[in-house]
Amino acid sequence: MVGYWHNFTNPSGPTFPLSQVSADWDVIMISFGEDRGDGGVNFTLDPSAGTEAQFISDIKALRAKGKKVVLSLGGEQGRMTLNDSTNVKNFVDSLHGLITKYGFDGVDVDLESGAGVVLGTPIINNLISAIKQLKAKVGPSFYLSMAPEHPYVQGGYVAFSGIWGAYLPIIDGLRDDLNVIHVQYYNNGGIYTPYSANAYNEGTVDALVAGSRMLIEGFKTAGGTGWEFKGLRPDQVAFGVPSGSRSANTGFVTATTVKNALDCLSRSVSCGTVKPLQSYPTYRGVMTWSINWDKTDGFNFSRPARAALNAMP
C-alpha cells in the first residue's frame, strides 16, 4: 500500500510528523521535491512535520520497520527542468545529496498536467538518462516509482502524440530499474482501452482492471496500429485511486471496488466485464492520494485496503 504524505497544509489540515503515519502503509511518498529551475531539485521541510533532525530520525525508524520512504517529484503543479546535459547533472547531483542527507530510499516521478512531458521533447530521454545516472550513484537499493495520470500512459491507445502516451517511452526506457508504477485513475475522465469501444468510467473495477491489464499484457498505441508497448511484470504494477470523496475531483472508489479489483487481478474472481488473460498473484497493490486525507477521514481507505491486500495470494 502506497500513500502520499503532504509536506504542506491543504484542506485536509496541516501536515504532521512521519512518526504519526499509520503502520498500515508500506511506502510513504514525501510530497514533493521542487524544481530549482536549473535541473536541480529542492526540498524544504514544513515546520508542522517537526525539526529536520526529527524528520531524519522518523525516516530512519520507518525504514527500520521495512517501510520505503521515497521523495516524490512533481505533483499537480510541479515540473522538472531537464532540457540539456547540464540540467541532467544538476538533477542527479541534487537528488543524490537529498537522498544522502535525509535517507530516502529513492524517487517517485509524479509529473502531471503542465509538467512538460510531451512526446518528442528533450525531457523524455534526459529523464531516462538522469534516473539511470542517479541509480548508479545511489546503488542497487535505489527505489524508483512513477505515478503518471492515465492520459500519459493508456492514453497512448487513443493517440500517440503530444501528451497522449508520453510516459510510455519513459516507462519502457526504465523498465529494468522500475520498482512499481501506479497510474492515477482519477481526475481525468474515462479510460479508453483495447477491450471495449467505449470508455470505462473512473472509479470502477473495469477501469482499474483494464488499465492494469494494458500495463502488464502490453498494447499497441494509436488505436492498435502504432508502436507496441511491451508489458511489465505484474509485481511492477499497482493502481492509483483517491483515498476519499474529498481528496480528488473525480474517480472516487469504494472499499468494495478496491477489493474486487485486487481480487480480479490477483485471483480472477470478483471481476466486472474485463478479466485479465490470467491471474496475477504477484500484482503489486494500490496507491492513494493521500495519507493525510486518509487520516483526516478516519482511515476509511487504508484500513479496508490493508485488509484486502493482506487477503491477496
Secondary structure, DSSP 4 states (H G I P E B T S, - for coil): -EEEEESS-BTTB----GGGS-TT-SEEEEEEEEE-SSS-EE----GGG--HHHHHHHHHHHHHTT-EEEEEEEESS-----SSHHHHHHHHHHHHHHHHHH---EEEEEE-TTS---TTSHHHHHHHHHHHHHHHHH-TT-EEEE--BGGGTGGGGT--STTTTTTHHHHHHTTTT-SEEEEE-SSS--B--TT-SSPBPTTSHHHHHHHHHHHHH-EEHHHHTSPEEPPPPGGGEEEEEESSTTSSSS----HHHHHHHHHHHHHS-S--S---SS--TT--EEEEE-HHHHHHTTSTTHHHHHHHHHT--
